[in-house]
Amino acid sequence: MNTFQKVAAAVNKVVLVVIAVPGLSKLAAGSTVVITYTGRKSGKSFRLPVSYKRTGDEVVIRVAMADKKNWWRNFLGEGGPVTLALPGGDRTGHAVTHRSDSGAVTVTITLD
């Protein structure tokens, strides 16, 4: 794990705690969601706060600094299952990663 990933992991832990605090969670509502997924290689379960945009049953996550992050690679090819802690309750779905010609990475989730 490089320095960037260590710092990101520490920040994510803090954000996960803040999101869980009643009252403070409303500050992130509508822009930040916790995604839960199983690592394709490790088989471990991961929780990660991400910014998102939802339209109906589709959620799009734009991955900033994608080349410094690894989590989105779990959804390359055919993608895989995820759970999102959305306002109103947890929702399951199927996530697929897309990389544009310019290198921009998005993860598109179709909710069940």
Secondary structure in CASP SS format (residue, H / E / C, confidence):
PFRMAT SS
TARGET T0000
AUTHOR 0000-0000-0000
METHOD secondary structure of the structure
MODEL  1
M C 1.00
N C 1.00
T H 1.00
F H 1.00
Q H 1.00
K H 1.00
V H 1.00
A H 1.00
A H 1.00
A H 1.00
V H 1.00
N H 1.00
K H 1.00
V H 1.00
V H 1.00
L H 1.00
V H 1.00
V H 1.00
I H 1.00
A H 1.00
V C 1.00
P C 1.00
G C 1.00
L C 1.00
S H 1.00
K H 1.00
L H 1.00
A H 1.00
A C 1.00
G C 1.00
S C 1.00
T E 1.00
V E 1.00
V E 1.00
I E 1.00
T E 1.00
Y E 1.00
T E 1.00
G C 1.00
R C 1.00
K C 1.00
S C 1.00
G C 1.00
K C 1.00
S E 1.00
F E 1.00
R E 1.00
L E 1.00
P E 1.00
V E 1.00
S E 1.00
Y C 1.00
K E 1.00
R E 1.00
T E 1.00
G C 1.00
D C 1.00
E E 1.00
V E 1.00
V E 1.00
I E 1.00
R E 1.00
V E 1.00
A C 1.00
M C 1.00
A H 1.00
D H 1.00
K H 1.00
K C 1.00
N C 1.00
W H 1.00
W H 1.00
R H 1.00
N H 1.00
F H 1.00
L C 1.00
G C 1.00
E C 1.00
G C 1.00
G E 1.00
P E 1.00
V E 1.00
T E 1.00
L E 1.00
A E 1.00
L E 1.00
P C 1.00
G C 1.00
G E 1.00
D E 1.00
R E 1.00
T E 1.00
G E 1.00
H E 1.00
A E 1.00
V E 1.00
T E 1.00
H E 1.00
R E 1.00
S C 1.00
D C 1.00
S C 1.00
G C 1.00
A C 1.00
V E 1.00
T E 1.00
V E 1.00
T E 1.00
I E 1.00
T E 1.00
L E 1.00
D C 1.00
END
